[in-house]
Amino acid sequence: MTEQQPHQFERGTDGPKVIVVGVDGSDSSLRAASYAGGLARRQNALLAIVYVQPVMPAGAALGVPVPLGDMTGEIAEGLVAEIRSAAERVKGIWEVRWEFHTFRGDPYSGLVAAADELKADAVVVGASESAGHRFVGSVAVRLVKAGRWPVTVVP
């Protein structure tokens, strides 16, 4: 009989245990959250819902005066309220373990930091709804090219 060797952390060996989904309030990100929620439920995985707060609005970077206020904090609070409401509606029918995390930065860097910090086994994002992604590349394409986790892009 052979002795078992102590295990080191191994990603994705028995299906995903942590699924990171990026949300920003857009329709495609909410569809991605819904898809990731179903996947987390079926895999009994933790659903880590991540909102990346922009460091500064895009207009401000181009010199356009934009009132900062606490707009991104309000978006995060609204997303949490919407997620809690959805979780309550299915309580007793489907149970999904979930956490909400906020990271700061651009969407790509924020999701990479989240996936690394949370030891994600999979990342789910919505398809870009912006025409500007043709010039810089969508977040989804950049995550796939990083090649560090399985990435699912939800239309």
N, C-alpha and C positions, 0 to 999 in steps of 0.2 A: 504494500500500500504506500502510495506516495504522500508526502506531507504537503499541505497547502501552504503556499507562500503568501505572505501578507500582501494585500491589494494596494495599489496606488490608485488615485482617482483616474477613472476611465470614462470618457465621454460617449454617450449614446449606445451602450452595449446592450441594454434590454429595452430599447425604445426610449423616447425622450422622457426625462424626468423634470426638466425645466424648459418651458417654451416661452420665449420672449416675443411679444407682439408690440409693434410700434403703433401708437395712436396719436392723432393730431386733431381729431374732430371731423375730418373729411369723411365723406361717404365710404370711400374705398378703405380707409383705415378702420372704420367701424365694421365693415364687412370682414376685414382681416381679423379683427378681434373676435367676431362671432365664429369664424372658421377655427381660429386658434383655441377658442373656448371649447368647441366640440372635440377637437383633437386632444386637448388636455383632459377632458372628461373621459374619453375612451381610453387614454393611456394612463389615467390616474396620475397625471403630471401636474406640477405647479405651473399656473399661468401667470407669468410676470408681465403685467401691462405697463408699458413704458411710454411716457410723454417726455419729449425732449423740448425743454424751454429754450427758445432762441436767445442768444446772448444779446442781440439787438435786432430790431425789425429790419428787413431787407431795405426798405426805403431809407432808413437812417444811414445805412452803409453807402448809399448813393448820394447822400447830402440832402435828401428830402426831409423836411421837418416832420417828425412823427412823435406824437405824445406817447411816452413810454408807459407811465402809470403802472398799474399792477395787472395789465392785460393778460400776460401769460400765466400769472398765478390764478386769475379768474378762469382761464381756459382749463387749467389743471383741475380746479375745484369743480367745474362743470362736468368734466369727464368723469371724475370720481363719483359724483352724484348720479350720473347717467348709468355708470357701471353697477353701482350699488342697487339702483332701481331695477335694472335688468336681472341681477342676481336674485333679488327678492321675488321677482315674478316667476322664476323657475325653481325656487326653493321647494324642496320636497319631491320635485320631479327629477331634476338633475342637480347634482352637487359638483361644483368645480372649486378647487382651491385656487385662490388668486391673491395677488398682491399688486399694489399700484406703486410705481417708482417714477420719480421725476429726475431727469438728468439735464444738464445745461450744455449748450453748444449747437452745432449744426446737426441736422437729423442723422446723417451718416455717422459722424464721430460719436454722437450721443448713444446711438444704438450699438455701436461697436463697444463702447465703454460699458454699457448695460449688459450686453451679452457676455463680455469677459468677466465682469464683476459678479454676475449672477450664475456663472458657469452654465450658460445656456447650451442645451443639446440641439435646439432648433430655433430659427428666427422666422417670424411671419410678418409680412408687411403688405400694405395695399399698393396696388399699381399707382404710379404717379398720375395725378390729374393736371399736372402743369406742363405747358408747352415748353417752358424753359429747360426742362430736363434733357432736351435734345442736344443742348450745347455743353452742359456740364456732366450729364449722365444722371440717371435717376438713382435714388437711394438704393432701390432694389438691385439694380444692375451692379452698383458698387459693392453691395454686400455679397452678391453671388461671386463677383470677381475676387473678393477677399479670400474666398474658399476656406473659411474657418468653421462654418456651421452649415448644415442643410438650411436652405432658404426657400420659403414658399411665398410666392407673390400672388395675392388674391386680386382678381380684377374688380 
